[in-house]
Every structure is written in structure tokens, then in C-alpha cells.
Amino acid sequence: MHHRKFCLCVSALFLLFSSYLGIFLSTANGEDENSAPKVSFFRQIRPIFQANCQGCHQPAKRGGDFVMTDFSQLKKGGETGMPAIVPGDPDSSYLLEQIKATDGKADMPKAAKPLSAGEVELVRRWITEGANDDTPKNAVTKFDMDHPPIYSNAPQITTVDYSPDGKYLAISGYHEVLVFNVSNWQLQYRLVGLSERIESAIFSNNSQFLAVAGGSPGRRGEIQIWDIAKKKLVLSRGVLYDTLYGASWSADDKLIAFGCPDNTVRAISVETGEQVLFNGAHNNWVMDTTFGLKDEHIVSVSRDMSVKLIEFKSQRFMDNITSITPGALKGGLYAVDRHPTKNEIACGGADGTPKIYKMIRDKKRVIGDDHNLIRKFGALIGRVYDVKFSSDATKLVACSSLDGKGELKIFNVSDGKELASLSVEKGGLFACDFSPDGKTVVAGGFDGLVRVVNVEDGKLIKQFSPVPIELAKK
């Protein structure tokens, strides 16, 4: 008891000493003990710029020739020649003039909601206090189109996608999407952007653009749209403060849907980046999306064990496509793909069993039924992370992961017969896709290798690392 009282006394004295020491140091630095602490660029200002400005002002998309991801360029300004930030002088700082709203409107962010009065005031205070950069040295990254990532090991592959014209294959990397020319399997383009994690990279139906969903975990979600031939980032839209998933294109290539970790499904306009759909029917992360025929519906899958049908025009939740009977589903769902010519979808998840469902219910729901189910396929080991129809819809491919092992299976859609399979002993498989001619399948996963597989017999045709590996110099 006496020992415990002694420890409490020592702790109290230490806290009192720390308090006086903090006051002394603040006074020594010219700060009044009652004054507010200085505004932090890294903790307070950077997130504002990241969420509202950096999508259009980054090395890959230099709006107004102004880059806001590099501190020296942020202060310098853009094509107007006027300094964006003059430390200690907010009235001479052109950036402040651009973000300040008048009658509810501001010049920047362009075609978006103005910053709040509190955010603008925070930026003003930061400039007035000297516009200091307190970014930790280990938090600075310099990846852009001129300075792509350097790899000592291949990162895991989370997405692979063939362009519909069969010319290219998109593969996820770190801070980038790597685009390969399929005719010679040579790296054609490295599309380097802000998102460090790429969750999906999907070609538009006309093969001209690539939609990328990803972000920086716990910090930023982002949708990117790239013009492939021009290697140009045409749109970057920041959404939320965590990674985005499962991008999909509408049939007319005018809309992109995606899933969010706040349990919502959203869609944006490709032309403007404006949000055109928001639905919160799920109660866990939304992992993948697909548009129905004629873009009248969006189907989404989630870790909440459901496949949901959303009407695009009204943004309303319409139906649970799968059974909602307790115990009928086991674990979350991670992948969905629509039949090329029908309102039918394939899905896969934690139970390891790919399934095909009708999108639109034609019979009243009865508790305990799974009426929309068309076909179940043979189970894969572990969780199914991706499913894809072949372009003629005669075949289905799925890939999975369990305890460091991966599996890929190719099925006949009409009768569910397994046509071919491939096992990977070291590293799960997270992404797969058919070539447009249906002759090969590509798959990637934990070990960072792309595998090209013959559809007829499941034999491995080619295996390679998509990223250039540079061994550490001795």
C-alpha cells in the first residue's frame, strides 16, 4: 500500500513538472501559454488540399500548370505567374483569393463545393503564421510519371483487366497501373498517380480509357480516369478517407460506379466527376459493382454477405438478389460480374462457391428461398476473390486464396462442368480475366506474378513479374 502511494506521488510530481516545462518551452519560443498552437501543414492543411485540390493539381494532371503535391511548387503557383502562397502575407497569396467563397461560390475547387469558411480561415492562419512545412521526412513520397516506383520485390496483384479490343492488359502496381502490350508482352505504359494502393483498374468499353479505384488506406480514396493512348490523367476524384473498390463502367462509358468502405455504393460522371448516385443499403464495405443492361441498375456485393440491386434513376435499393435467410450465406462477397448480354450476374466470396443469379426477381420472395439462383459451380479452396464471364458468356473463371495457396478454375456456364484448373502452392490468387478471344486466362495474386493460362487444359503458358525489379546494389 505504501509503495502504491509513493508511486502515485511520484507520478503527480512528474505531471506537474511536465506541465511547467511545457509552459517554459512555449514561453521560450515566444508563445503565450494561453495562445492557440500553430496550424500544422501536415496534420491540418495537407488533408484539405488532398481532399479538394490535388486531384486536379498533381504531376499527372497539372491544372493551370499548378502542382500542389510538392511543397515548393505549391508556394510558387501556376500559369498566372502570381505566387500562390506568400508566407506571412495572406492578402498577397493568390491561393487564398481562389478558395475564398463569395455568395456561396469560389473559383476553386473548380466545379465543386467551395471549402468551408472554417477551412479557408485555417489556411489563412497557416499563411499568416509563416506557411511552414512540418511534414516528417519519412512521409514524403516523390512518385510521379517522371519518377515511377522502384521495386526490389514485386507487389501483390489486386486487379488484372484486358482491354475489350484485346490490345492491352492492365495490372496493379504500387502507386501505378502497368499496361502491357499483349502482342509481345512488353510493358507499354506506366500510369503513376497519387493512390498508393490500386484495388481495381478497368478498361472502358471502347478501350480508350482506364478507370482506377484505390487510394491510401486510412487517408484518401480516389477514382482516376486515364486516357491510355495519351498516358494522360483526365480525371481524379477524391472520395472519403479510405481506399475505394470495384470500379465499373456504364455501357455508354459515361458513368463509373464503385464501392466504398463507408458501406455505400456511388457513381460519378466521367465528364465532370460529379457524384450522380449514392446508396447506403449495405451494412459493411462494398467490394465490387457492375451495371445492368441498359444502365438501368447497379449490382453491388459486400462483406455483409449480400448482393444488392439498385435502380440507377431513383438511386433506390430494389432487392436482395441472393437469399436473405440466416445461415444461407457464409461470409462476405468480394466479386461480381455481369453476363455480357443478359441481366444475370456471377458472384463469389467467402464460401468459395461461384454462383450465377438472375438480377431481376420474377417471383414473390418467400422466406427461405433462393429463387434467383441459376447455377452453383464447384467450390474453390478458401475465398473467391474474382469471377469473370468470357466475352461469349460460355465460360466462367474464378480464383481464390487460402492459407498461402491459390486456385483458379474455369467452368462451362451451361452445365457447370469444370473445364480446367490451376493450383498455386505459394501465394493466393486475387484477380483473373479472360482474354477477349476466350483462349487464355490471366491471373495474379500475392506473389506478384502474372500467370497466363490456356483455357482448354489449364496449362501455364507464361509467367512473369509485371514490375521492373532492381536488385539492391551491394
Buried (B, 14 or more C-beta within 10 A) or exposed (E): EEEEEEEEEEEEEEEEEEEEEEEEEBEEEEBEEEEEEBBBBEEBBBBBBBBBBBBBBBBBBBBBEBBBBBBEBBBBBBEEEBBBBBBEEBEBBBBBBBBBBEEEEBEBBEEBEBBEEEBBEBBBBBBBBEBEBEBEEEEEEEBBBEEBBEBEEBBBBBBBBBBBEBBBBBBBBBBBBBBBEBEEEEEBBBBBBBBBBBBBBBBBBEBBBBBBBBBBEEBBBBBBBBBBEEBEBBBBBBBBBBBBBBBBBBEEBEBBBBBBBBBBBBBBBBEEBEEBBEBBBBEBBBBBBBBBBEBEBBBBBBBBBBBBBBBBEEBEBBBBBBBBEEEEBEEBBBBBBBBEEBBBBBBBBBBBBBBBBBBBBEEEEEEEBBBBBBBEBBBBBBBBBBBBBBBEBEBBBBBBBEEEBBBBBBBEBEEBEEBBBBEBEEBBBBBBBBBBEBEBBBBBBBBBBBBBBBBEEBEEEEEEBBBBEEEEEE
